[in-house]
């Protein structure tokens, strides 16, 4: 079909995409999906060579829309040679998932049944038209592929800019093929963010729409169930949590910034008071306490943000309020910090004895222990006294990133609350907030969406210019592990301490 013929038949062709989906597949595209489909198809058929950016929230039908556009273009170009290429950040699972999605649409489309074939394990053909799926991972060898009609980059926020510029962009150069960058918001340093800015500037110059940024509100207007889903996520994580902002509201976040600005610290302020001993409850209100222990002695993660050796052990005591478990939206406990301790240079035999005694005093229902390195010994000895109550947490790059994201979720959703300190003793509370103010976060590129966080090695305490650590923050963040614990309203079993021969040993672990 010549370009002039395409222009004459464009309205019919664009109308056909709706009929093609509804009539042949029983699928009705939503309004925000149709706008994207029309722009992509028009650019391909008229050979405009637009760079189109589509930023949709999670679970809003982005991948299904891709498969329907791809199926339609395979049908339109079946009588002429047309090469299309789709890049995903990884081959497994992302490219494989994309191929399975396309196959479902092809097999569910009455028109396309029996007309398509698969070649070489990664190419889908209809007549002379061909769509190839390739990996955009840094080590993938994809040089030489050609996209004469369409080049798609899915989850473009996770594809490295240098990989795209060096190996992917040239695929569409010889024919100035249409390029579509699909994804969700992340930082301002990603390929998707770069192409979004360029597309916005081009759109302002010539008036041709290239940018489609959709939020959860727009999807919710057409899909009531989606509104319920997102509302539950916001309730769980908080509207300002980076994951909510990026994944559902298409708002980019800075690559590196303070992790606990004043607004986030304010969310931590509770109305309850500091306690030097467990409070007395009643039959209907039995306090349930958990100990969160960050063990000093060595660094927790290979992070460029925090490389100093840790010589302090920090412990945070929280009271779990299980009433949130009955909340249909929240379905999770609320944790109120009531006490904290900090030991500097304390022998582990003495440390064990003190924590053990306090755990019996407070009738601790859970003890989350940093079991990294030397912390494993303390965790083992506590397990002897408190079987089924010790939760080990081992730090590495992945687990520390997970801890950071989930701790932010607790704070943003109002499920982590700090105590009001006593007027005569608020030194540890003040230190905790100074550590929060000095804590940085760096969001890394890549599909894992990992975060490095901590107080930088160069940070100094503004109070006395001494090195500023993050022991108290790490201890508090271990609260995340408590979500896996079976909190109950019933009165917990009282634990009576027995003689412990380990306390008679005058040696470390």
C-alpha positions as CSV (number, residue, x, y, z in Angstrom):
1,X,0.0,0.0,0.0
2,X,1.5,3.3,-1.1
3,X,1.7,6.4,1.2
4,X,-1.0,8.1,-0.8
5,X,-3.3,5.1,-0.5
6,X,-2.7,5.0,3.2
7,X,-3.6,8.7,3.6
8,X,-6.9,8.1,1.7
9,X,-7.8,5.1,3.8
10,X,-6.3,6.2,7.1
11,X,-9.7,6.9,8.8
12,X,-10.9,3.5,7.8
13,X,-7.7,1.9,8.9
14,X,-7.8,3.6,12.3
15,X,-11.4,2.7,12.7
16,X,-10.5,-0.9,11.9
17,X,-8.4,-1.3,15.0
18,X,-11.5,-1.0,17.2
19,X,-13.4,-3.4,15.0
20,X,-10.4,-5.7,14.7
21,X,-10.2,-6.0,18.5
22,X,-13.9,-6.0,19.3
23,X,-15.1,-8.2,16.4
24,X,-12.2,-10.6,16.1
25,X,-11.1,-10.8,19.7
26,X,-14.0,-9.7,21.7
27,X,-11.9,-7.0,23.3
28,X,-12.9,-3.3,23.6
29,X,-10.0,-1.0,24.1
30,X,-10.4,1.8,26.6
31,X,-10.3,5.4,25.7
32,X,-6.8,6.0,27.0
33,X,-5.6,2.9,25.1
34,X,-7.3,3.9,21.8
35,X,-5.6,7.3,21.8
36,X,-2.2,5.5,21.9
37,X,-3.2,2.9,19.3
38,X,-4.3,5.5,16.8
39,X,-1.1,7.6,17.2
40,X,1.2,4.6,16.9
41,X,-0.6,3.1,13.9
42,X,-0.9,6.4,12.1
43,X,2.8,7.2,12.6
44,X,3.8,3.7,11.3
45,X,1.4,3.8,8.3
46,X,2.3,7.4,7.3
47,X,6.0,6.7,7.9
48,X,6.2,9.8,10.2
49,X,9.0,8.2,12.2
50,X,7.7,9.7,15.5
51,X,9.4,9.0,18.8
52,X,6.3,8.2,21.0
53,X,6.4,7.8,24.7
54,X,3.7,5.9,26.6
55,X,3.8,6.0,30.4
56,X,1.0,3.9,31.9
57,X,0.5,2.9,35.6
58,X,1.0,-0.7,36.5
59,X,-1.8,-3.2,35.7
60,X,-3.6,-0.7,33.4
61,X,-3.5,-2.7,30.2
62,X,-0.2,-1.5,28.7
63,X,1.0,-5.0,27.7
64,X,-2.4,-6.0,26.3
65,X,-2.5,-2.8,24.2
66,X,1.0,-3.6,22.8
67,X,-0.1,-7.1,21.7
68,X,-3.2,-5.8,20.0
69,X,-1.3,-3.1,18.1
70,X,1.4,-5.6,17.1
71,X,-1.3,-8.1,15.9
72,X,-3.0,-5.4,13.9
73,X,0.2,-4.2,12.2
74,X,1.2,-7.8,11.3
75,X,-2.2,-8.1,9.6
76,X,-2.0,-4.7,7.8
77,X,1.6,-5.4,6.5
78,X,1.0,-9.1,5.6
79,X,1.3,-8.4,1.9
80,X,4.5,-6.3,2.1
81,X,7.9,-6.7,3.7
82,X,7.8,-5.0,7.1
83,X,10.3,-5.6,9.9
84,X,9.3,-4.8,13.4
85,X,11.4,-5.2,16.6
86,X,10.4,-5.3,20.2
87,X,13.0,-4.8,22.9
88,X,12.6,-5.8,26.6
89,X,15.1,-5.3,29.4
90,X,15.6,-9.0,29.9
91,X,15.0,-12.1,27.8
92,X,13.7,-14.1,30.7
93,X,11.1,-13.4,31.9
94,X,10.2,-10.2,30.1
95,X,10.7,-11.1,26.4
96,X,9.2,-14.5,27.0
97,X,6.2,-13.0,28.8
98,X,5.7,-10.5,25.9
99,X,5.8,-13.3,23.3
100,X,3.2,-15.3,25.3
101,X,1.0,-12.3,25.5
102,X,1.2,-11.8,21.7
103,X,0.4,-15.5,21.1
104,X,-2.7,-15.3,23.3
105,X,-4.0,-12.4,21.2
106,X,-3.1,-14.1,17.9
107,X,-4.8,-17.3,18.9
108,X,-7.8,-15.4,20.3
109,X,-8.3,-13.4,17.1
110,X,-10.7,-15.0,14.7
111,X,-9.1,-13.3,11.7
112,X,-5.5,-14.2,12.5
113,X,-6.1,-17.9,13.4
114,X,-4.0,-20.1,11.2
115,X,-2.3,-17.1,9.4
116,X,0.6,-16.6,11.8
117,X,3.7,-18.6,12.3
118,X,6.7,-18.5,14.7
119,X,10.2,-18.7,13.4
120,X,13.6,-19.2,15.2
121,X,11.9,-19.1,18.5
122,X,11.6,-15.3,18.7
123,X,10.0,-14.1,15.4
124,X,6.3,-13.9,14.6
125,X,5.3,-13.7,10.9
126,X,2.1,-13.0,9.1
127,X,2.7,-13.2,5.3
128,X,5.7,-10.9,4.6
129,X,5.4,-9.0,7.9
130,X,7.7,-9.9,10.7
131,X,8.0,-9.0,14.4
132,X,11.1,-10.0,16.3
133,X,11.5,-10.1,20.1
134,X,15.0,-9.3,21.5
135,X,16.6,-8.7,24.9
136,X,18.0,-5.3,25.8
137,X,20.1,-6.6,28.7
138,X,23.7,-5.2,28.7
139,X,25.3,-8.5,27.6
140,X,22.7,-9.4,24.8
141,X,24.2,-9.5,21.3
142,X,21.5,-7.8,19.1
143,X,23.6,-5.8,16.7
144,X,22.4,-6.1,13.1
145,X,18.7,-6.4,13.6
146,X,16.5,-4.1,11.5
147,X,13.2,-2.4,12.3
148,X,12.0,-0.9,9.1
149,X,8.4,-0.2,10.3
150,X,8.4,-0.1,14.1
151,X,10.8,-0.3,17.0
152,X,9.4,-0.8,20.5
153,X,11.3,-0.5,23.7
154,X,9.2,-2.0,26.6
155,X,9.9,-1.0,30.2
156,X,12.3,1.6,28.8
157,X,13.1,2.9,32.2
158,X,15.1,-0.4,32.8
159,X,17.0,-0.4,29.5
160,X,20.4,1.3,29.8
161,X,20.9,4.5,27.8
162,X,24.2,3.4,26.4
163,X,22.8,0.1,25.2
164,X,20.0,1.9,23.4
165,X,22.2,4.5,21.8
166,X,24.9,2.1,20.7
167,X,22.9,-1.0,19.6
168,X,19.1,-0.4,19.6
169,X,18.6,3.0,18.0
170,X,20.5,2.1,14.8
171,X,17.9,-0.6,14.1
172,X,15.4,2.1,13.0
173,X,17.9,4.6,11.4
174,X,17.9,3.5,7.8
175,X,14.1,3.9,7.4
176,X,13.4,6.4,10.1
177,X,10.9,3.9,11.6
178,X,8.5,4.8,14.3
179,X,9.9,4.3,17.8
180,X,7.7,3.7,20.8
181,X,9.0,3.8,24.4
182,X,6.7,2.1,26.8
183,X,7.1,2.1,30.6
184,X,6.4,3.5,34.0
185,X,7.9,6.4,35.7
186,X,11.1,6.0,37.7
187,X,14.0,8.5,38.0
188,X,14.9,11.4,35.8
189,X,18.0,9.6,34.7
190,X,16.4,6.8,32.7
191,X,16.1,6.2,29.0
192,X,12.3,6.6,29.4
193,X,12.7,10.0,31.1
194,X,15.1,11.2,28.5
195,X,12.9,10.3,25.6
196,X,9.8,11.7,27.4
197,X,11.5,15.1,27.6
198,X,12.6,15.0,23.9
199,X,9.1,13.9,22.8
200,X,7.5,16.8,24.8
201,X,9.8,19.3,23.1
202,X,9.0,17.9,19.7
203,X,5.3,17.9,20.4
204,X,5.4,21.6,21.3
205,X,7.2,22.4,18.1
206,X,4.9,20.7,15.6
207,X,1.7,20.0,17.5
208,X,1.8,16.2,16.7
209,X,1.0,14.3,19.8
210,X,3.8,12.0,20.9
211,X,3.4,11.8,24.7
212,X,0.8,9.7,26.6
213,X,1.2,10.0,30.4
214,X,-1.7,8.2,32.1
215,X,-2.3,8.1,35.9
216,X,-4.3,5.8,38.1
217,X,-7.0,8.4,38.3
218,X,-7.6,8.2,34.5
219,X,-7.7,4.4,34.6
220,X,-10.0,4.3,37.6
221,X,-12.5,6.5,35.7
222,X,-13.0,3.7,33.3
223,X,-12.3,0.7,35.5
224,X,-14.0,0.8,38.9
225,X,-12.2,-2.4,40.1
226,X,-8.8,-0.7,39.4
227,X,-9.8,2.2,41.6
228,X,-10.4,-0.2,44.5
229,X,-7.1,-1.9,43.9
230,X,-5.1,1.4,43.8
231,X,-6.9,2.7,46.8
232,X,-5.9,-0.3,48.8
233,X,-2.3,0.1,47.6
234,X,-2.3,3.8,48.6
235,X,-3.7,2.8,52.0
236,X,-1.0,0.2,52.5
237,X,2.1,2.2,51.2
238,X,1.0,5.9,51.5
239,X,0.4,8.3,48.6
240,X,3.9,9.7,48.7
241,X,5.8,6.4,48.7
242,X,8.2,6.3,45.7
243,X,6.6,3.1,44.4
244,X,3.1,4.6,44.5
245,X,4.2,7.9,42.9
246,X,6.1,6.1,40.1
247,X,4.1,2.9,39.5
248,X,0.6,4.4,39.7
249,X,0.8,8.2,39.3
250,X,3.5,8.4,36.7
251,X,5.6,10.8,38.8
252,X,9.4,10.6,38.5
253,X,11.6,10.7,41.6
254,X,15.0,12.0,42.0
255,X,17.8,9.5,41.6
256,X,19.5,10.6,44.8
257,X,18.1,12.6,47.6
258,X,17.4,12.7,51.3
259,X,15.5,9.6,52.4
260,X,13.7,11.3,55.3
261,X,12.8,14.9,54.6
262,X,11.0,16.9,57.2
263,X,7.6,16.0,55.8
264,X,8.3,12.3,56.1
265,X,9.8,12.6,59.6
266,X,6.6,14.4,60.6
267,X,4.6,11.3,59.6
268,X,6.4,9.4,62.2
269,X,5.3,11.5,65.2
270,X,2.9,9.6,67.5
271,X,0.9,10.8,70.4
272,X,2.0,8.0,72.8
273,X,4.7,8.4,75.4
274,X,8.1,6.9,76.0
275,X,8.1,3.9,78.4
276,X,10.9,2.6,80.6
277,X,8.9,-0.6,81.3
278,X,6.0,-2.5,79.8
279,X,2.6,-1.0,80.5
280,X,0.0,-2.9,82.4
281,X,-2.9,-4.2,80.2
282,X,-6.2,-5.9,80.8
283,X,-8.0,-8.9,79.5
284,X,-9.3,-6.9,76.5
285,X,-6.0,-5.0,75.9
286,X,-2.9,-7.1,76.3
287,X,0.2,-5.2,75.1
288,X,2.4,-7.1,72.6
289,X,6.0,-6.1,72.3
290,X,8.7,-6.8,69.8
291,X,12.5,-6.2,70.0
292,X,14.3,-4.9,66.9
293,X,18.1,-5.4,67.3
294,X,20.7,-4.1,64.9
295,X,24.0,-5.8,66.0
296,X,27.2,-3.7,65.9
297,X,30.5,-5.1,64.8
298,X,30.6,-4.9,61.0
299,X,29.0,-3.1,58.1
300,X,25.7,-4.6,56.8
301,X,25.8,-4.1,53.1
302,X,28.3,-3.3,50.3
303,X,26.9,0.1,49.9
304,X,28.7,3.2,48.7
305,X,26.5,5.2,51.0
306,X,27.7,3.8,54.3
307,X,31.1,2.1,54.6
308,X,32.1,2.8,58.2
309,X,32.5,-0.1,60.7
310,X,29.6,-0.2,63.1
311,X,30.6,-0.6,66.8
312,X,27.2,0.1,68.4
313,X,24.3,-2.2,68.9
314,X,20.9,-0.5,68.7
315,X,17.6,-1.9,69.9
316,X,14.1,-0.5,69.3
317,X,11.1,-1.8,71.2
318,X,7.7,-1.5,69.5
319,X,4.2,-2.3,70.7
320,X,2.2,-3.9,68.0
321,X,-1.4,-2.8,67.6
322,X,-3.2,-5.6,65.8
323,X,-6.5,-3.7,65.4
324,X,-5.4,-2.8,61.9
325,X,-5.7,-6.4,60.9
326,X,-9.4,-6.1,61.0
327,X,-9.4,-3.1,58.7
328,X,-10.6,-4.3,55.3
329,X,-8.2,-1.9,53.5
330,X,-5.2,-2.0,55.8
331,X,-5.1,-5.6,57.0
332,X,-1.9,-5.0,58.8
333,X,-0.7,-4.1,62.3
334,X,0.4,-0.7,63.5
335,X,3.8,-0.4,65.3
336,X,4.4,2.2,68.0
337,X,8.0,2.7,69.2
338,X,8.0,2.9,73.0
339,X,11.6,2.4,74.0
340,X,15.1,2.3,72.5
341,X,18.6,1.4,73.7
342,X,22.1,1.9,72.3
343,X,25.1,-0.1,73.4
344,X,28.6,1.1,72.4
345,X,31.6,-1.2,72.8
346,X,29.6,-3.6,75.0
347,X,30.9,-7.2,75.2
348,X,28.4,-9.6,73.6
349,X,28.1,-11.7,76.7
350,X,26.9,-8.7,78.6
351,X,24.7,-7.6,75.6
352,X,23.1,-11.1,75.5
353,X,22.4,-11.0,79.2
354,X,20.8,-7.6,79.1
355,X,18.6,-8.3,76.1
356,X,17.5,-11.6,77.5
357,X,16.5,-10.0,80.8
358,X,14.6,-7.2,79.0
359,X,12.9,-9.7,76.7
360,X,11.5,-11.6,79.8
361,X,10.6,-8.3,81.5
362,X,8.7,-7.0,78.5
363,X,7.4,-10.5,77.6
364,X,8.6,-9.9,74.0
365,X,6.5,-11.8,71.5
366,X,9.0,-11.3,68.7
367,X,12.7,-10.5,68.4
368,X,14.0,-9.4,65.0
369,X,17.8,-9.8,65.1
370,X,20.4,-8.6,62.6
371,X,22.0,-12.0,61.9
372,X,24.7,-10.7,59.6
373,X,28.2,-11.8,60.5
374,X,28.7,-11.6,64.3
375,X,25.0,-11.0,64.8
376,X,24.4,-14.7,63.9
377,X,25.8,-15.7,67.3
378,X,23.5,-13.4,69.3
379,X,20.6,-14.7,67.3
380,X,21.4,-18.3,68.0
381,X,21.7,-17.8,71.7
382,X,18.4,-15.8,71.9
383,X,16.7,-18.6,70.0
384,X,17.6,-21.0,72.8
385,X,15.6,-18.9,75.2
386,X,12.8,-17.8,72.9
387,X,12.1,-20.5,70.4
388,X,9.8,-19.6,67.5
389,X,10.1,-15.9,68.5
390,X,13.4,-14.9,66.9
391,X,13.3,-13.6,63.3
392,X,16.7,-13.5,61.7
393,X,17.4,-10.8,59.2
394,X,20.6,-11.0,57.1
395,X,21.7,-7.9,55.2
396,X,23.0,-7.9,51.6
397,X,22.3,-5.5,48.7
398,X,18.9,-7.0,47.9
399,X,17.6,-7.4,51.4
400,X,18.7,-3.9,52.5
401,X,17.0,-2.4,49.4
402,X,13.8,-4.3,50.3
403,X,14.1,-3.1,53.9
404,X,14.4,0.5,52.8
405,X,11.4,0.4,50.4
406,X,9.2,-1.4,53.0
407,X,10.2,0.9,55.8
408,X,9.1,3.9,53.7
409,X,5.8,2.1,53.2
410,X,5.3,1.7,56.9
411,X,6.1,5.4,57.5
412,X,4.0,6.7,54.6
413,X,1.0,4.6,55.5
414,X,1.0,5.8,59.2
415,X,1.9,2.3,60.5
416,X,5.1,3.3,62.2
417,X,4.9,5.9,65.0
418,X,7.6,7.3,67.2
419,X,7.1,8.1,70.9
420,X,7.0,11.5,72.6
421,X,10.2,11.5,74.6
422,X,10.5,12.4,78.3
423,X,11.6,16.0,78.9
424,X,14.5,14.8,81.1
425,X,15.8,12.2,78.7
426,X,15.4,12.6,75.0
427,X,19.0,12.1,73.9
428,X,18.5,8.9,71.9
429,X,15.3,10.3,70.3
430,X,17.2,13.4,69.2
431,X,20.0,11.3,67.8
432,X,17.5,9.1,65.9
433,X,16.1,12.2,64.1
434,X,19.6,13.5,63.4
435,X,20.4,10.2,61.8
436,X,17.2,10.4,59.8
437,X,18.1,13.9,58.5
438,X,21.5,12.6,57.4
439,X,20.2,9.5,55.7
440,X,20.5,9.5,51.9
441,X,18.9,7.2,49.3
442,X,20.0,6.4,45.7
443,X,17.7,4.7,43.3
444,X,19.5,2.4,40.9
445,X,18.5,1.7,37.3
446,X,17.5,-1.8,36.3
447,X,14.5,-4.1,36.6
448,X,15.3,-4.9,40.2
449,X,14.6,-1.2,41.2
450,X,17.0,-1.5,44.0
451,X,17.8,1.3,46.4
452,X,21.0,2.1,48.2
453,X,20.4,3.9,51.4
454,X,22.1,4.9,54.6
455,X,24.1,7.7,56.3
456,X,27.1,8.5,54.2
457,X,30.5,7.7,55.6
458,X,31.5,11.3,55.5
459,X,28.4,12.5,57.5
460,X,29.1,14.3,60.8
461,X,26.7,14.8,63.7
462,X,25.7,18.5,63.7
463,X,25.6,18.4,67.5
464,X,29.3,17.7,68.2
465,X,30.8,17.0,64.7
466,X,31.4,13.3,65.5
467,X,30.8,10.6,62.9
468,X,27.1,10.2,62.3
469,X,25.9,6.5,62.0
470,X,22.6,4.9,61.1
471,X,22.4,2.2,63.8
472,X,19.1,3.5,65.2
473,X,17.5,3.8,61.8
474,X,18.5,0.2,60.8
475,X,17.1,-1.0,64.1
476,X,13.8,0.8,63.6
477,X,13.6,-0.4,59.9
478,X,13.7,-4.0,61.1
479,X,10.1,-3.4,62.0
480,X,9.4,-4.5,58.4
481,X,10.0,-8.1,59.3
482,X,7.1,-8.0,61.9
483,X,4.5,-8.0,59.1
484,X,5.2,-11.7,58.7
485,X,4.5,-12.3,62.4
486,X,1.1,-13.7,63.5
487,X,-0.2,-10.9,65.7
488,X,-3.3,-11.7,67.8
489,X,-5.7,-10.1,70.1
490,X,-5.6,-13.0,72.6
491,X,-3.3,-12.8,75.6
492,X,0.2,-14.2,74.8
493,X,1.7,-16.9,76.9
494,X,3.8,-15.7,79.8
495,X,7.4,-16.8,79.5
496,X,9.3,-17.5,82.8
497,X,13.1,-17.3,82.6
498,X,15.0,-20.4,83.5
499,X,18.6,-20.6,84.6
500,X,21.0,-20.1,81.6
501,X,24.5,-21.6,81.9
502,X,25.6,-19.4,79.0
503,X,25.4,-16.3,81.3
504,X,28.1,-17.9,83.5
505,X,30.6,-18.0,80.6
506,X,33.0,-15.1,80.7
507,X,33.7,-15.1,77.0
508,X,32.3,-13.8,73.8
509,X,30.4,-15.7,71.2
